[in-house]
Amino acid sequence: MNTPKRIFVLYTGGTIGMSQSADGLRPDTALVGKALAPFADRFHFEWHVCQPLIDSSAVTLHNWQQWLELITERLPQYDGILILHGTDTMAYTANLLALALRHLNKPIVLTGSQWPYDADGSDAPLNLETAVAAFTLDNLRKVVIAFNGKLFPAIGSSKVSTETAAGFANLHRGALAEWNGTTWQPSPNWQPAEPDNSQALEALPLSTEADVAVCTLIPGQMLAHTARTLRDTTARALILQSYGHGNAPSDAEFIAAVAAYTQRGGLLLNISQVAQGCAAAVYAQGSALRQAGAVSGGKCNLETATALLTLAVSQNATADQLAQHLNALGLA
């Protein structure tokens, strides 16, 4: 008889465990006793419940720092970690964990739901089943999001809907596998990782003071405001959501502000605001921005860019080091 796998469950909060109150849905600990009971014959779950439970829209850098410390402490003692998380910022957390954890040799699976576990027609049972089934996959050694019967690699994943059960997607990398209720159907993207115990799990440093700003370009509007933001901001890093392949107006005031920001040590990561976009040196229109010191973010989405820059600021990384990291991740 196979020994049940030991799974550490980090319950952070989120819609999956919420109950109705006079002010609307609120986090509730009642989920602990019932959510994973259907799988108790095959897995041994040990819970850590955040006190207080957190609506994921309120997640902070301090929370991420605490979770990284907890994961690096507990994962060596278990076969994997299941994180129950609110959907609003789950992709941000997943990207941060995937980029911060080094030498990861076991699966970390995040899931949540669009509707509370006890709601009629809730997607929570399927999402939990998908997440738990992920621990049966051979050689899954990365951070993933389990949602609506699919398993997505953390890096590049986003929340794409608040209205349907298909709440998440990874538009560049797709799903790794799909659960049919009995078995997994791997996609061509599935690349099992062989075990490597040569180095111990560690987390990159994350400063709770890492300040990352975001500016989004809009046609004909706010360019002067963006230039002022670049001149005045104290943020060590800034994400610029530009057009198409990373294109932006070659307005002299705006480009001068970009150059001034990068020359004083600011990291400016230029990403496409297109959901399946790639900021790269394709059009001459983006040349002035690159020459002013902006780093092209390639296939970074906002969630990945946020995690990258948060960690880059925490490590005092340079623009060259940021660009090298993007290349190493296959995002550039």
C-alpha positions in Angstrom: 0.0 0.0 0.0 1.4 3.4 -1.0 2.2 5.8 1.8 0.0 8.9 1.5 1.8 12.0 0.3 2.2 14.7 2.9 1.0 18.1 1.7 1.5 21.3 3.6 -1.5 23.6 3.1 -1.1 27.4 3.3 -4.6 28.9 3.6 -4.2 32.6 3.0 -7.9 33.5 2.5 -9.9 34.3 -0.6 -13.3 33.7 -2.1 -13.0 29.9 -1.9 -13.5 30.0 1.9 -15.7 33.1 2.3 -19.1 33.3 3.9 -21.8 35.8 3.7 -21.9 38.7 6.1 -23.9 41.9 6.5 -21.2 43.7 4.6 -20.7 41.1 1.9 -18.4 38.1 1.5 -15.7 37.8 4.1 -12.9 35.3 4.8 -13.9 32.4 7.1 -11.9 29.5 8.6 -14.7 27.0 8.2 -13.2 25.7 4.9 -10.4 23.9 6.9 -12.6 21.1 8.0 -14.2 20.2 4.7 -12.4 21.4 1.6 -9.8 18.6 1.4 -11.8 15.8 3.3 -12.6 14.0 -0.1 -8.9 13.4 -0.7 -7.9 12.4 2.8 -7.6 8.7 1.9 -4.7 9.5 -0.5 -3.0 12.5 1.1 -2.1 13.7 4.5 -2.8 17.4 4.8 -1.3 19.7 7.5 -2.7 23.2 7.6 -1.3 26.6 8.3 -4.1 29.2 8.4 -3.1 32.9 8.2 -4.3 34.9 11.1 -6.1 36.9 10.0 -7.2 35.5 6.7 -6.6 37.9 3.9 -8.8 39.2 1.0 -6.2 38.8 -1.7 -6.8 42.4 -2.9 -5.1 43.4 0.4 -1.9 41.2 -0.1 1.3 43.1 0.8 5.0 42.7 0.3 5.2 41.8 4.0 2.8 38.9 3.3 5.0 37.6 0.5 8.1 37.9 2.6 6.4 35.8 5.4 5.2 33.2 2.9 8.6 32.8 1.4 10.1 32.2 4.8 7.4 29.7 5.7 7.7 27.8 2.4 11.5 27.5 2.6 11.2 26.3 6.2 8.4 23.7 5.6 8.7 22.4 2.0 11.7 20.1 2.8 9.5 18.2 5.3 6.6 17.6 2.8 5.9 16.3 -0.7 4.5 19.6 -1.9 2.7 22.7 -0.9 -0.9 23.7 -1.7 -1.7 27.4 -1.4 -5.3 28.5 -1.1 -5.4 32.1 -2.3 -7.9 34.7 -3.5 -8.1 35.0 -7.2 -7.6 38.8 -7.5 -3.8 38.7 -6.9 -3.1 34.9 -7.1 -1.2 35.3 -10.4 1.0 38.0 -8.8 1.8 35.7 -5.8 2.4 32.7 -8.1 4.8 34.7 -10.3 6.6 36.1 -7.2 7.1 32.6 -5.7 8.2 31.1 -9.0 10.9 33.8 -9.5 12.0 34.1 -5.8 12.4 30.3 -5.0 15.6 28.8 -6.2 16.4 25.1 -6.5 12.8 24.2 -6.2 12.5 20.4 -6.2 8.9 19.8 -5.3 5.5 21.2 -6.5 3.9 24.3 -5.2 0.3 24.5 -6.4 -1.9 27.6 -6.0 -5.7 27.5 -6.4 -8.8 29.4 -5.3 -12.3 29.9 -6.8 -14.6 32.4 -8.4 -17.4 31.5 -6.0 -17.4 30.3 -2.4 -17.0 26.6 -1.7 -20.6 26.3 -0.3 -22.2 28.3 -3.2 -24.5 26.5 -5.6 -22.5 25.5 -8.7 -19.2 26.7 -7.2 -16.1 26.0 -9.1 -14.2 25.4 -5.8 -14.6 21.6 -5.8 -13.2 21.2 -9.3 -10.3 23.6 -8.6 -9.4 21.7 -5.4 -9.6 18.4 -7.2 -7.3 19.7 -10.0 -4.9 21.1 -7.4 -4.7 17.9 -5.4 -4.3 15.8 -8.6 -1.3 17.9 -9.5 0.6 16.2 -6.7 0.2 12.9 -8.5 2.2 14.1 -11.6 5.6 12.7 -11.9 8.5 15.2 -11.8 6.4 18.3 -11.3 8.9 20.6 -9.7 7.7 24.1 -10.1 5.1 26.7 -9.1 1.8 26.3 -10.9 -1.8 27.5 -10.8 -4.6 24.9 -10.8 -7.9 26.3 -12.1 -10.9 25.0 -14.0 -9.3 21.6 -14.7 -6.0 23.0 -16.1 -2.5 23.5 -14.8 -0.7 26.7 -15.7 3.0 27.6 -15.2 3.1 30.5 -12.8 5.4 32.7 -14.9 3.2 34.4 -17.5 -0.1 33.5 -15.9 -2.9 36.1 -15.4 -6.4 36.3 -14.1 -8.5 36.8 -17.3 -12.1 36.6 -16.1 -14.2 37.5 -13.1 -17.4 36.1 -14.8 -16.6 32.5 -15.7 -15.0 29.5 -14.1 -12.1 29.9 -16.7 -10.6 32.6 -14.5 -6.9 32.1 -15.5 -4.8 31.7 -18.5 -1.2 31.8 -19.7 -1.4 33.3 -23.1 2.2 32.8 -24.1 2.9 29.4 -22.6 -0.5 27.8 -22.4 -1.6 25.1 -20.0 0.9 22.4 -18.9 -1.8 19.7 -18.6 -5.6 19.2 -18.3 -7.4 17.1 -15.7 -10.3 15.0 -17.0 -11.4 13.8 -13.6 -9.4 10.6 -13.8 -6.1 11.2 -15.6 -3.9 14.1 -16.7 -3.6 15.0 -20.4 -0.2 16.6 -20.8 0.2 19.4 -23.4 3.2 19.7 -25.7 4.4 22.3 -23.2 4.8 19.7 -20.5 8.5 19.1 -19.7 8.9 17.0 -16.6 11.9 18.0 -14.5 14.3 15.5 -13.2 15.1 15.6 -9.5 18.2 17.6 -8.5 19.1 17.5 -4.8 22.5 19.1 -5.3 21.5 22.4 -3.8 19.1 23.3 -1.0 15.9 25.3 -1.5 16.4 29.0 -1.0 14.5 32.2 -1.5 15.9 35.4 -3.0 15.7 38.3 -0.6 12.5 40.4 -0.8 12.5 43.8 0.7 9.2 45.1 2.1 10.4 48.5 1.0 10.8 47.6 -2.7 8.8 50.3 -4.4 7.6 49.6 -8.0 5.4 52.0 -9.9 3.3 51.4 -13.0 2.4 53.8 -15.9 0.1 52.9 -18.8 0.2 54.8 -22.1 -3.1 56.0 -23.5 -3.3 57.6 -27.0 -3.3 61.4 -26.9 -3.6 61.5 -23.2 -1.4 61.8 -20.1 2.0 61.7 -21.8 3.0 64.9 -19.9 1.7 63.3 -16.7 3.8 60.2 -17.3 6.9 62.4 -17.9 6.2 64.2 -14.6 5.8 60.9 -12.8 9.2 59.7 -14.1 10.8 63.0 -13.0 9.2 63.1 -9.5 8.8 59.4 -8.5 11.0 58.0 -5.7 10.2 54.4 -6.9 13.4 52.5 -7.6 11.7 50.7 -10.5 8.8 51.4 -13.0 6.8 49.3 -15.3 5.8 51.1 -18.5 2.8 49.5 -20.3 3.3 50.6 -23.9 1.7 49.7 -27.2 2.1 46.6 -29.4 5.7 45.5 -29.5 6.8 48.0 -26.9 6.2 51.2 -29.0 5.8 54.6 -27.5 5.6 58.2 -28.7 9.0 59.7 -29.4 7.9 62.9 -27.7 11.0 64.8 -26.6 9.8 65.6 -23.0 8.7 62.0 -22.4 11.9 60.5 -23.7 14.0 63.0 -21.8 12.1 62.0 -18.6 12.8 58.3 -19.3 16.5 59.0 -19.8 16.7 61.1 -16.6 15.0 58.3 -14.6 17.3 55.6 -15.9 20.4 57.7 -15.6 19.7 58.2 -11.9 19.6 54.5 -11.4 15.9 53.7 -11.9 14.9 50.4 -13.6 12.4 51.0 -16.3 10.9 47.8 -17.7 8.9 48.3 -20.9 6.1 45.7 -21.4 3.3 45.5 -23.9 -0.2 46.3 -22.7 -1.4 43.7 -25.2 -2.6 40.5 -23.3 -0.5 38.3 -25.6 2.1 40.9 -26.5 5.9 41.0 -26.7 8.0 44.2 -26.2 10.9 43.8 -28.5 13.0 45.7 -31.0 10.6 45.3 -33.9 9.6 48.8 -34.9 11.7 51.9 -35.1 9.0 53.8 -33.1 10.3 52.1 -29.9 13.9 52.9 -30.6 14.0 56.2 -28.7 12.6 54.5 -25.6 15.3 51.8 -25.8 18.1 54.3 -26.3 16.8 56.2 -23.3 17.6 53.2 -21.1 14.3 51.3 -21.0 14.7 47.5 -20.8 12.5 45.6 -23.2 10.3 43.2 -21.2 9.7 40.7 -24.0 6.8 38.5 -23.1 6.4 39.8 -19.6 2.8 40.4 -18.5 2.1 42.8 -15.6 2.2 40.1 -13.0 5.6 38.7 -14.1 7.0 42.2 -14.5 5.9 43.2 -11.0 7.6 40.1 -9.5 10.7 40.6 -11.5 11.1 44.3 -10.5 10.2 43.7 -6.9 13.0 41.2 -6.6 15.4 43.3 -8.7 14.9 46.2 -6.4 15.4 44.0 -3.4 18.7 42.9 -4.8 19.8 46.3 -6.1 20.1 44.8 -9.6 21.2 46.8 -12.6 19.4 47.2 -15.9 22.0 44.8 -17.5 21.3 42.2 -14.8 17.6 42.6 -15.3 18.0 42.1 -19.1 20.1 39.0 -18.5 17.5 37.5 -16.2 14.8 38.1 -18.8 16.9 36.2 -21.3 17.6 33.3 -18.9 13.8 32.9 -18.3 13.1 32.8 -22.0 11.0 36.0 -21.9 13.1 38.3 -23.9 
